[in-house]
């Protein structure tokens, strides 16, 4: 593909690819995806023929969107795990205190047996 054909592809396909990526409902992200798609196209400009550019751009934009969605899901999952860990830590931050309260509830004979083990 020539530089002239590349520029023609920008004129013809940038808007449709942008509309396609608008499914993410984020203008900035959609612009980034279009830009990334054309950047990748430029890296492969000597390998591609003009007739396949449109499908190549849409396919590339699709894969970039999938990567973004997967990355966001991983980040969300990590945030959820971190929240659960924080809750667990706060619940059991003073395990010794909990054990001492439990020992206080036992009859004196049992307290003595368990206290020796600790």
C-alpha positions as semicolon CSV with decimal commas, in nm:
position;residue;x (nm);y (nm);z (nm)
1;X;0,000;0,000;0,000
2;X;0,126;0,346;-0,081
3;X;0,122;0,652;0,144
4;X;-0,148;0,797;-0,078
5;X;-0,365;0,488;-0,021
6;X;-0,296;0,505;0,352
7;X;-0,415;0,868;0,361
8;X;-0,718;0,769;0,157
9;X;-0,798;0,496;0,411
10;X;-0,789;0,757;0,689
11;X;-1,036;0,973;0,498
12;X;-1,268;0,681;0,415
13;X;-1,256;0,457;0,719
14;X;-1,161;0,660;1,027
15;X;-1,520;0,773;1,094
16;X;-1,679;0,429;1,047
17;X;-1,417;0,270;1,275
18;X;-1,484;0,543;1,532
19;X;-1,859;0,474;1,517
20;X;-1,787;0,101;1,553
21;X;-1,576;0,161;1,864
22;X;-1,842;0,391;2,006
23;X;-1,995;0,080;2,164
24;X;-1,763;0,148;2,456
25;X;-1,954;0,473;2,522
26;X;-1,633;0,667;2,581
27;X;-1,528;0,924;2,318
28;X;-1,167;0,943;2,431
29;X;-1,126;0,568;2,433
30;X;-1,289;0,539;2,089
31;X;-1,048;0,802;1,954
32;X;-0,755;0,613;2,107
33;X;-0,867;0,288;1,948
34;X;-0,894;0,449;1,603
35;X;-0,553;0,606;1,648
36;X;-0,399;0,278;1,767
37;X;-0,557;0,096;1,472
38;X;-0,404;0,340;1,224
39;X;-0,071;0,327;1,403
40;X;-0,071;-0,052;1,364
41;X;-0,176;-0,014;1,001
42;X;0,119;0,217;0,941
43;X;0,354;-0,048;1,083
44;X;0,215;-0,297;0,828
45;X;0,169;-0,052;0,541
46;X;0,418;-0,231;0,315
47;X;0,262;-0,573;0,381
48;X;-0,103;-0,490;0,305
49;X;-0,289;-0,414;-0,014
50;X;-0,550;-0,140;-0,018
51;X;-0,854;-0,366;-0,083
52;X;-0,808;-0,542;0,255
53;X;-0,749;-0,228;0,460
54;X;-1,110;-0,174;0,566
55;X;-1,154;-0,524;0,707
56;X;-0,805;-0,511;0,859
57;X;-0,887;-0,186;1,041
58;X;-1,218;-0,314;1,178
59;X;-1,058;-0,639;1,288
60;X;-0,774;-0,453;1,457
61;X;-1,013;-0,213;1,630
62;X;-1,217;-0,511;1,752
63;X;-0,911;-0,679;1,900
64;X;-0,801;-0,357;2,071
65;X;-1,150;-0,320;2,223
66;X;-1,141;-0,679;2,350
67;X;-0,799;-0,619;2,505
68;X;-0,929;-0,307;2,681
69;X;-1,236;-0,487;2,814
70;X;-1,027;-0,780;2,940
71;X;-0,781;-0,545;3,108
72;X;-1,065;-0,358;3,281
73;X;-1,215;-0,685;3,401
74;X;-0,880;-0,793;3,547
75;X;-0,841;-0,460;3,722
76;X;-1,196;-0,478;3,857
77;X;-1,138;-0,833;3,980
78;X;-0,815;-0,729;4,150
79;X;-0,994;-0,439;4,319
80;X;-1,265;-0,675;4,447
81;X;-1,003;-0,915;4,581
82;X;-0,821;-0,629;4,753
83;X;-1,148;-0,515;4,914
84;X;-1,218;-0,866;5,044
85;X;-0,868;-0,892;5,184
86;X;-0,905;-0,556;5,357
87;X;-1,234;-0,667;5,510
88;X;-1,083;-0,995;5,627
89;X;-0,785;-0,817;5,778
90;X;-1,003;-0,573;5,967
91;X;-1,224;-0,852;6,097
92;X;-0,936;-1,056;6,233
93;X;-0,685;-0,788;6,313
94;X;-0,672;-0,882;6,683
95;X;-0,711;-1,258;6,693
96;X;-0,554;-1,274;7,039
97;X;-0,828;-1,052;7,179
98;X;-1,096;-1,275;7,024
99;X;-0,934;-1,586;7,173
100;X;-0,911;-1,427;7,516
101;X;-1,280;-1,335;7,507
102;X;-1,365;-1,691;7,406
103;X;-1,152;-1,828;7,693
104;X;-1,332;-1,600;7,938
105;X;-1,658;-1,767;7,843
106;X;-1,530;-2,114;7,937
107;X;-1,564;-2,264;8,284
108;X;-1,254;-2,221;8,505
109;X;-1,141;-2,583;8,466
110;X;-1,146;-2,563;8,088
111;X;-0,980;-2,218;8,092
112;X;-0,685;-2,360;8,281
113;X;-0,639;-2,649;8,032
114;X;-0,651;-2,422;7,726
115;X;-0,438;-2,151;7,882
116;X;-0,157;-2,401;7,942
117;X;-0,160;-2,498;7,575
118;X;-0,127;-2,137;7,463
